Amino acid sequence: MKGFDIDPAKTLNRFDEVLDTEVVFLALPTPLNEKGRLDASLVSTYLEKFGAQNYRGLVVIKSTLPLGYLNETRKRVRNSLRILYGPEFLHQKNAMEEMLTNNT
């Protein structure tokens, strides 16, 4: 197992050292911007970095994302980048409803 953190004081490995893993979990902050919408720019930055490095593993996003984000992002990053979205906050009892009605 390898670990990379955007905070150099907390990281175990450099970014290039996680490129040989089978799965990468992205758990990045998506704070609200001045309009009250989620800012997923940091997630986008790292998806683009993995795409540019021809990462062949699975990228699992654990950050809260705005509705429609993945559809838009897939157009910008390498098509071969395999992305799975596992919402940060999802309750088993209401999983389907929460996925369908997320409007942030």
C-alpha positions as CSV (number, residue, x, y, z in Angstrom):
1,M,0.0,0.0,0.0
2,K,1.2,3.5,-0.8
3,G,-0.1,6.9,0.3
4,F,0.2,10.3,-1.3
5,D,-1.1,13.5,0.4
6,I,-1.3,16.9,-1.2
7,D,0.2,18.2,2.1
8,P,4.0,17.4,1.9
9,A,4.2,17.1,5.7
10,K,1.6,14.2,5.6
11,T,2.6,12.2,2.5
12,L,4.2,8.8,2.6
13,N,5.0,8.7,-1.1
14,R,5.6,11.1,-4.0
15,F,2.9,11.3,-6.7
16,D,4.9,9.4,-9.2
17,E,5.3,6.5,-6.7
18,V,1.6,5.8,-6.6
19,L,1.3,5.4,-10.4
20,D,2.1,1.7,-10.2
21,T,-0.8,0.9,-7.9
22,E,-4.0,-0.9,-9.0
23,V,-6.3,1.4,-7.3
24,V,-6.1,5.1,-6.2
25,F,-8.6,6.7,-3.8
26,L,-9.0,10.4,-4.3
27,A,-10.4,12.0,-1.1
28,L,-9.9,15.7,-1.8
29,P,-11.7,18.7,-0.4
30,T,-14.6,20.2,-2.4
31,P,-15.4,23.3,-0.5
32,L,-18.3,25.6,-1.3
33,N,-17.4,28.5,-3.5
34,E,-18.7,32.1,-3.3
35,K,-21.9,31.0,-5.1
36,G,-22.6,28.2,-2.7
37,R,-21.6,25.5,-5.2
38,L,-19.0,22.7,-4.7
39,D,-15.6,23.5,-6.0
40,A,-14.2,20.3,-7.4
41,S,-11.2,21.9,-9.1
42,L,-8.7,20.0,-6.9
43,V,-10.3,16.7,-8.0
44,S,-10.1,17.8,-11.6
45,T,-6.4,18.7,-11.2
46,Y,-5.6,15.2,-9.9
47,L,-7.7,13.4,-12.5
48,E,-5.9,15.3,-15.2
49,K,-2.5,14.5,-13.6
50,F,-3.4,10.8,-13.5
51,G,-4.6,10.9,-17.1
52,A,-1.5,12.7,-18.3
53,Q,0.7,10.0,-16.7
54,N,-1.3,7.2,-18.5
55,Y,-2.4,5.7,-15.2
56,R,-3.8,2.3,-15.8
57,G,-5.4,1.5,-12.5
58,L,-8.8,2.4,-11.1
59,V,-9.4,5.9,-9.7
60,V,-12.0,5.9,-7.0
61,I,-13.3,9.3,-6.1
62,K,-14.5,9.6,-2.5
63,S,-15.0,13.4,-2.5
64,T,-18.5,15.0,-2.6
65,L,-19.1,16.1,-6.2
66,P,-21.6,18.3,-8.0
67,L,-24.3,16.6,-10.1
68,G,-23.1,16.0,-13.6
69,Y,-19.4,16.5,-12.7
70,L,-18.2,13.1,-14.0
71,N,-19.9,13.5,-17.3
72,E,-18.2,16.8,-17.9
73,T,-14.8,15.6,-16.6
74,R,-14.7,12.5,-18.8
75,K,-14.7,14.8,-21.8
76,R,-11.5,16.6,-20.6
77,V,-9.4,13.7,-19.3
78,R,-8.0,10.7,-21.1
79,N,-10.7,8.3,-22.2
80,S,-8.7,5.4,-20.9
81,L,-8.8,6.7,-17.3
82,R,-11.1,4.3,-15.3
83,I,-13.1,6.3,-12.8
84,L,-15.5,5.0,-10.1
85,Y,-17.5,7.4,-7.9
86,G,-18.1,6.3,-4.3
87,P,-19.8,9.3,-2.7
88,E,-18.2,10.5,0.5
89,F,-21.5,10.6,2.3
90,L,-24.0,8.0,1.2
91,H,-26.4,6.2,3.5
92,Q,-27.2,2.6,2.7
93,K,-30.9,2.9,3.5
94,N,-31.4,5.9,1.1
95,A,-28.5,5.3,-1.4
96,M,-30.6,5.3,-4.6
97,E,-32.6,8.4,-3.5
98,E,-29.5,10.3,-2.5
99,M,-27.7,9.5,-5.8
100,L,-30.7,10.6,-7.8
101,T,-31.6,13.8,-5.9
102,N,-28.2,15.2,-5.2
103,N,-28.5,18.8,-6.4
104,T,-25.4,20.5,-4.9
